[in-house]
Amino acid sequence: MNTTKVQVIFTVFIGLFTIQSYAQDTIENNFYNRIKSYNLSKVLMADSVETEYDDQQPTKVKRPEILGFIGSDFQRFQIHFTSIVKNPKNPYNYFVDGKTLVKGKRCSFKGTITIQKAELYQSDDPNYQQGTSTCEVILYENKNELYSGFIKGTLKSNFAIDKKQQFKYDALMLVSDSFSNNEFVGTWTSYKTNISKKCNWGDYRIPNCGDLDNGAGEFYVSTKYIKNGWVGYMIEHKMDNAAISQTKGKAKNWWE
């Protein structure tokens, strides 16, 4: 058998193997038609997340507040959703309300989250299927509030479905150092100046955050950025740093 025939056979074999492997991993490459039967707000507004450890017993863990930044200097950006309601006329669309906070300036917002794509995979854990939804997000801060604007971008949320068909936040790999969920990548644009700034956020980690995060096992702010709104975060999480002094008491929920 000549070299050309061997190469062709090898290429075909690899192609078939790749297709077969992908088919085994992917249950529904297009889960979009079925995700409308579930409620994504359970992932976006989960108070606690369910994970599993070595004993294989589900364990609930309190979900932390969303981590975010705005601008090229990685200024801390905080966002909290106070309400996410499924649109009764469009099962892929959700009405959202909430608050943002930057440099002590708080703004209220309203907007929409719209599912554009969804996939479902077979989990390594036989008790679950895992999936990903890709959504378009547009949020309008109140124009009557100072330093307000609108936010637009793409949100990727990971979910899990158990054997009882319960739809929930996917935290099956929470123990992983790189774990993250509800990752948003987009921009904030000022109403007044029309200038846009990069604005990203996520649970546990922030996507595309450059050298802001130099943590190994968890999100940890690089020293040079702590002054950009991150002092409170470092104190709250008791992360040792020469630039931080200890404070007493627990901060109240800033969005209330």
CORPEQUI-V365387 format. One record per pair of residues at least 24 apart in sequence whose C-alpha atoms are under 6 Angstrom apart, sorted by the first residue. I is the first residue (numbers start at 0). J is the second residue. If there is no record, write none. Layout:
i = (I;I)
j = (J;J)
This chain:
i = (24;24;25;26;26;27;27;28;29;30;30;31;31;35;35;40;42;42;50;50;65;65;66;66;67;67;68;68;69;69;70;70;74;74;75;76;98;107;107;108;108;108;109;109;110;110;110;111;111;112;126;126;127;127;128;128;129;129;130;130;131;131;132;148;148;148;149;149;150;150;151;151;152;152;153;153;154;154;155;155;156;156;176;179;179)
j = (120;121;120;119;120;118;119;118;118;117;118;116;117;90;91;83;167;168;170;171;201;202;200;201;199;200;198;199;197;198;196;197;227;228;228;101;254;140;141;139;140;141;138;139;137;138;139;136;137;136;161;162;160;161;159;160;158;159;157;158;156;157;156;188;189;190;187;188;186;187;185;186;184;185;183;184;182;183;181;182;180;181;216;203;204)
